[in-house]
Amino acid sequence: MRQLFILWCLILMPFQNLKADMDRMSEGDVILGEKFSFESKILSETQHYMVILPRSYETETSAQYNVIYVLDGHLPATMIARTAMEANYGWGSLVPNSIIIGIPSNNRIRDYSPVHSSVGFDGKNADWLTDSGGGKTYRAFLRTEFIPHIESHYRSNGHRTLIGHSLGGLLAINDFLSKDRLFQAYVSADPSMWFADTYLIKQLAKIPEGSLDNAGNLYISNALKGSDTGHGATIKNNREKKEQFLKFLGLVEAQSSGKTSIKMQHFPNETHGSVLLTSVQEGLRHAFTGYAPPDYMEVARNPSLIVEHYRAFSKRIGGTFLPEERDVIEAARIALSEDMTDNALELHLINVGNHPESALAWWKLGEYHEKTENKDKALAAFSRVLTLMPDDSEVKEKVESFSR
């Protein structure tokens, strides 16, 4: 019962945030789940998409963020990504705060399938696959139109993650196998590996060993409780489905040069539909393996550890990732409590250097100077907070108290 309650809290949390942010619309704040339209020349149609910005996006106007793209990105799918990110984004963050882009397809059968095939998952002719085979064109749309559009409008740090489910998961794998990958990390939730008589597995088998030399990250989930889509069993039986997934995994590992991190999980108690929430949470955790900061006490003893940690992480996966300000604050708190005052100051200076527009970072620096009885520097720090929060009465009182 407790697990069910926690799950409902995770599901409801972003919807409560959505209402709160929508209530602030008139104040000009970032709106959670704001919808936009984009005219595609390649697809000759209007593409709609949804944007969920990090909470700090408007207050830290120089900060850059990795971008998570969600296929089938209607509200539920995009909110699942948000929920999974929030669940992993706590103290000792496992994933970075991110921009989330939900992009629904106008014709997912057309857009997500790599080749045309009229054969369904049961081996019989399927009318619903009539439009299949437009995956190459859709990837061209992403590459030359949509991703440049997003990165010209939002502050991206250069790292991209793609989340796809079912046929969307197939598109994710297809892009992963391509020489011109568009993303650095992929979450493929119960992908339609059966498509076109296991087309992607057969294509992968043709690739020379070691030829998958692009650095990257791939997570695949496999739901083994059948399908809840109304189409019947996803494939003849779960054993055959699992064998296909394992064959694909074996081929990827054999063809990879070792630069790619690959993880596959089988879920015997999840259906094709229910596996998405777990897949996104586990997939994002895998995509950002190693993101969590070093032990706070170790950082308190040696502040350069946290700087080097994120520098190495950024180099390994691509993009620029800075230490989370709350992690640095916690390490500084421990340093000060252990009488390592110089280290505490160094950590606070790292924080305001990385987050110069964060009122919290400057406030904590002011508190440090207050505790170490440096009135002039405390005044300077709290004055900086006041420039960032000019209407905050508590900040005004702090500045006035140090100005006397």
N, C-alpha and C positions, 0 to 999 in steps of 0.2 A: 504493500500500500504506500509506503514511504517513497519507493522508487517512482510509482505512478504520480504521486504528488509533485516530486521534483521535476518529472518530465513535463507535467502541465505548467509548472512555473516557468520552465525554459521556453515552452511554446507561447505562453501568454505574455512573457516579458517584452518581446519586441513589439507586440501589438499595443501594449500599454505605452511604450516609448513612442510608437507611431502617433497615438492620440495626443500625447504631450507635445510632440514636435509640431503636429498639425495645428494645435491650439496656439502655437507661437508664430504661426505663419505671418500674421500682420506685423510682427516685430522684425521680420527680415532674417530670421534664423534659418539654419540649414533644415530642410524638410526631409524627414525620413520617408523614403519611398516615392520621391517626386518622379513624375512620368514626363518623358520627352518623346519627340518624333524626329526621325532622320530620313531624308530622302536618298535612297540608294539608286545610283545610275546603273550599277552592275546588275542588280536584281530587278530594276525598273519598278520599284514599289516603295511604299512608306514603311519604315521599320520603327516600331515603338520600343522604348527601353525604359528601365527604371534605375534610379541611382540612389544608393544609400551611402551617405558620407559619414566619416568618423565624427565623433562628438567634438573633437578638437579642430576640425577642418577650418571653421570660420575664425576661431580665436588665434590659432597659430598659422598665420597666412603664408609663412615661408616653408612650412613642413611639407614633405613629400610622402606619398603612401604607395604601397603595392596595390594592384588592382585585381580583384577577383571577378571573373566573368562567369555568369550562371546561364547556361542554355536552358530552354524552356522556362525562361526567367519571368514568368508571371508572378504575381504577388506571393502565392504560397511558396514556390521554389526559392524565390529571392529571400523571403523571410526565414526559411530554413537555413540558408547560408548565413544570414545575420545571427540567428539563434546559435548555430554551431560556433561561429566566431566569438560571440559573447561568452559561451560556455568555456571556451579555451583561453579567453582573455581576462584572466583574473590576476591575483598576486602571483608573481612568478610566471609571467605570461608565457603561454605555449605557442601562440601565434601573434603576429603583429596586428595592430589596429589597421583596418583596410578600407579602401573604397570598394563597394560592391556594385556591380553592374548586372542587372537582370535583363536578358535580351530574349524575348519570345520570338519564335519563328512564325512567319505567316503560313508556312507549309513545311512542317518538320520532316515529313517523309521525303520530300524533295531535298531539303537543305542538309540533312544530317547523314544521308546515305552516300557512300563513296562511289558506288556504281549503280546502274539500273539492274533491278532484279524483281521478278514477279513471284518468286517462291517465298512463301511465308515460313514461320518458325516450325510449322508442322510438316514441311516438305511439300505442301500443296500450293497450287496457284492462288494468289491472294489479290483481289481487286484493289485493296487499300494500298498496295505498293505501286500502283500505276505511275505515280509521279516520281518515283525514286530515281536517284542518280545525280542529284545536283550538288553533291558535297564539294566538288572542286570549285564550282562557281561561288558557293557560300564561303569557302575559305578565302577566295579572292576578295570577296566583299569584306570579310573581317580584316584581311591584311591591308588592303589599299584604301578602304573607306572607313570602316567603323572604328577599329583600334586607333588610327590616327586622329579621328574625330574626338574620341574620348580623351586621348592623351594631349590634345590641344586645348581641351576645356577643363581638365582636372589635373591636379599636381601629382603625376605619377613618378615613382622612383625608378621605373624601368622594369620592375618585376611583375609578371602576369601569371595568374592561375586560372585554369579553365575547369569548371564543374559541369559534367554532363551525366544524364541519367538515361538508361535504355538506348534509344537511337542517338541521343545526345552523348551518351558514354561512348558509343561507337565513333562518333565524330571526334571526340577527344583522343581516342586511341589512334585514329587515322592521322590526326595532326601530329601526335607524338612520333609516329613512324615516319613522318615526312622529313626530308632533308632540310626543308625551310620551316622549321617549327615556329609557331607564333607565340608559344607560351613556354615558361620555364617549369611549370608544375601542372599536373593533371589529376583530377579526381573523377574517375570513371565508375559510376554507380550502376552495378548490374548491367553492363553494356550488352547490346544485342549481338553477341558474338556469332550467333547463328546466321546472321544476315548474308544473303547471296552464297549459301552453302559454305559458310565460314571463310568468306573472301579474305578478310584481313589476316587470318591465320595462314592461309595459303600464300599470300603475298609476303608475309614475314619469313616463311620457310625458304623463299627464294633469295633472301638477302644474305650476302657473305658474312661469315662469323666476324664479329668485332666491328662491323660497319656502322652500328648505332653508336657513334662516338660523340654525339651531342650531350653535354651535361644537362641534367634535368631530373625530374621527379615524377613518378607515376604510381598512383594508388588505384587498385581495382577491387571492387566488392562483388560478391557472387551470392545472390539470394537463392536458397535451395528449397523453399517451401512452395514453389510453383508461382503462378501468376494471379494477380487480382485485377487484371485489366479487362477481363471479359473476353479475352482471346483464347482462353484455355491454357494448357501447359505451355511454357515458353519453349520447351524442346521435348523430345520423346520421354525422357526421364531425367531425374536429377543426377544420376550417375554419369550419363553421357554429357550433360551440361558441365559438370565438374571436371570431367576429363578434358573437355575442350578448353576450359579456362586454364587448367594446369599445363596443357600442351602449349598454349599461348605464352604462359609465364616461362616455361622452359626455353622456348625459342627466343624470347626477349632477353633472358639472362645469357643465353649462348651468343646472341648477336651483339650484345652490348659490350663496349670496350671497358666498362667498369666505372664510367663517369655518371651513370644514371642510377638513382636510388629507386628501387622497385619494391612494392609491397602489395600482396594480394590477401584478402580475407574472405573466408567462406562463412555464410550465416545460415545455418540449417533451420532457424526459427523465424526467418524474415521472408516476406513475400517480395515480389518484384516492386511493389509500390512502397511497402513499409521500410525497405532497406535504405531509402534515401537519407533520412535524418541521421542515422548512425554513420552512413558512408561519408557524408559531408563532414561530420565532426572528426571522424578518424582520418579521413583524407586530408583535411587541413592540418591536422596534427602531424601527419607524415610529411606533408608538403614543406612544413617549416621545422622539421627535425633539427634540433640544436639551437633553436631560437631562444629557449628559456635561458635566463641569465645565470652566471655562476653563483655559487653559494654566497649569500649576503655577507656572512662573516668574513669570507675570503676576500670579497670586494672591499669590505671595510678596512681590512689589513693592507690591501694593495689595490687602490682605486683604478690603476691602469688595466687591471684584469678585465673590467667590464667594457672598456674602450676597445681593447684588443679582441675580445670575444665577438663583438658585433662587426668589427672590421673584417675579421676572418670569415664570419658568417656571410657577410655581404659579398665578399670575393667568391665564396664557394657557390652561392646560389644565384648571384646576379642581383643588380639593384643596390640601393644604399639603405641600410637599416641602422638606426641609432638606438642606443639604450632607451628603454621606456623610462620616462621621468619618475614614475612611482617606484620603480625598482632602485633607481639611484637614490631617491629620497630615503627609502628603507635602509639601504646600506649606510647612508650618511647618519641616520638616526642611531644605528648600531655603533658606528665609529665614535660618535660623540658620547654614547653611554659607556663606552669602554675607554674613555679619555684619550682617544686618538683624534684630537681636535684638528690637527693639520690635515689628516685624511678626510675628515668630515667636510672641511672647507673645500678641499680639492674636488670632492664629489659634487658639492653644491655648485661649484664653478663649472664643472663638466655639464651639469644640468642646464644652467642658464645659457651656456655656450651652445648647447644642442637645441634648446627650446627658449630662444630669446623673447618670445611673445607669450610665454606661459606665466600667468600671474602666480600660479601655485609654485613654480620653481623659484621665482623671485621672492615670494613670501617666505618660503623655507630658508632661503639664504638670509633674509632679514631676521628670521627667528634665530638662526645660528649666531649672527653677530650680536643679537640681543642677549643670548645666553652667555656668549663669551665677552660681554660687556664692551663692545666696540660701538659706541653710540653713533659716530659719524657714518660708519659703513652700514649700520642698521637703517639709519635714516635714508641713505642712498638707495638701499634695496627696497624699502617700503615705498619710497617715492616713485620708484620704477613700477611697483605694483599699482600705484595710484594712476599713473599714466595709462595703464592697461585697463583699470577699473575705476574710472573717474567718479562714478556715482555711488561707490560702495562706502557706506558710513563707517564701517569697521576699519577700513584701510585709512580713511581720513583721520580717524581718531589716533591710529598708530603714528601717522606722519606728524600730527600735531603734538603728540606726546614726546617725540624725539626732537622736535623743533624748539621746544621750550628751553 
